[in-house]
Amino acid sequence: MATFTIRGEVVRSIPSFYDELNRLFMADEKWTLGPSLDALNDLLYGGIGALHGDDEIRVVWSDHALSREALGRETTAAHYREKLRRPEMFSQSHFSGLLAQLEAGSGQTYFDIILEIFAQHPRIELVLA
């Protein structure tokens, strides 16, 4: 089983999370992942980069508590507000609803959503360290 380590100490924002994914999984590709949860999901399906194939993979997220804080409520709210500034590209009702849930304390953070996406891929074991 191949093991990859996400360095939680360098994940201080949404873009830096994707920088870390690109360092780990896309080094041999001629393109990189953009900051998109859909891109993360596509990567984890295993058709691209170092995750190409059907092998089981272990991903260790070291210092995950630092990333959890960095990708928490404030970052997530700012992410949703940025989406709301671009009504021509993003559903206003969708992101308004997500922001309202987050502000009410019941919404998921960006970190929570990342964990949920990893959980949808049974061949990938995520270890929070």
C-alpha positions, 0 to 999 in steps of 0.5 A: 500500500502506497502512503502519502503524507499531507503536511498539515503545517503548510495547509494554511488556506484553501489554495495551500491545500491544493498546492500540497495535493499537487506536490503529492499527487501531480508532480509527474503531470503537466497540469495541476489541480485548481482549488476545487472540491470537484477536483479533489473528488476527481483525484481520489477516484484514481484516474490521474497523477500518483493515484492513477490505478486501483491500488489501495492508498493510505494518506496520512494528514500530519498536523491535521489540527492546524489544517482543521483550524486553517480550513475552519469556519472563517475560511469557509465563510470567506470562500462562500462570500467570494462565490456570492460575489460572482452570481454569473458563475455560482448559485446564489441561493446555494451558497447563501444557504451554506453560509447561513448554515455555517453562521448558525453553527450547523454548517460544514467547514471546508475541512469537514467537506474534505473529510467527507469527500475522502470518506466516499473513496473506500480504497483510500484510507485517510489517517488524521495524525 
